[in-house]
Amino acid sequence: MGYSQLHGVAAGCGHRGCTAALAEIWWTAPNVVTWTRTVGTVVLCGAAIVAGDQLLLLAALLCYWVGDIADGLLARLSNRETRTGAVLDVLADRLCVCLVVVTYVTSHPAAILPAGTFLLQFVVLDASLTLAFRNWSLLSPNYFFLVDATVFRLNWSPVAKAINTGAVVLVVLLTGAMWLATLLALAVSGVKTYSMARLARLPVPATLSGCAVLDAHSAAAPARAPQA
Ligand SMILES: [Zn+2]
């Protein structure tokens, strides 16, 4: 089945990332990968808690990271990106990251400040930003540049993704400098807050047309009353 048949892309739209398919199937291969890496992370985290083994916790973190890259890559390469898959991915990420971070903090209380700041940012600010793509006819946040280039660049470009989710964790694990990790988490929170404010000013389309560009255009320039 071709990409446009699968997603029912609006005729003539031509943008990759736009979708008219709002009701979708759950059992795509990328979604199976998402479920597998999520269950794997939860099981490894549980084993780490029971055994008190830091290596198992590291394995849980790697299972999440590698699996998160793999499901997204598989979805893009096989043209099986879906809105349900994007939402599943966002929710699975929050569960995995919360479990790993909270488990880590119980044995490393010194990390409470960067961990708390990071979780607030990731679970509340970043989650609501990431789910906002559903206000437009978008397949996922990876195509948010069709609506707003700045919010996209700050949050979902490859560099932004790496810094937003990985940097704080790496600074804690590699340097142990909690003040630096806290500062970094606060800086990311600042970027998220700015993005939220910018997002709040974006006009939201009343109906989804099947093309995110048309959605953004119709919301920005609502139909004017016919002139006499
Ligand atoms: Zn389009």
Boltz pocket constraint, residues with backbone or C-beta under 6 A from the ligand:
constraints:
  - pocket:
      binder: B
      contacts: [[A, 13], [A, 14], [A, 15], [A, 18], [A, 210], [A, 211], [A, 212], [A, 213], [A, 214]]
      max_distance: 6.0
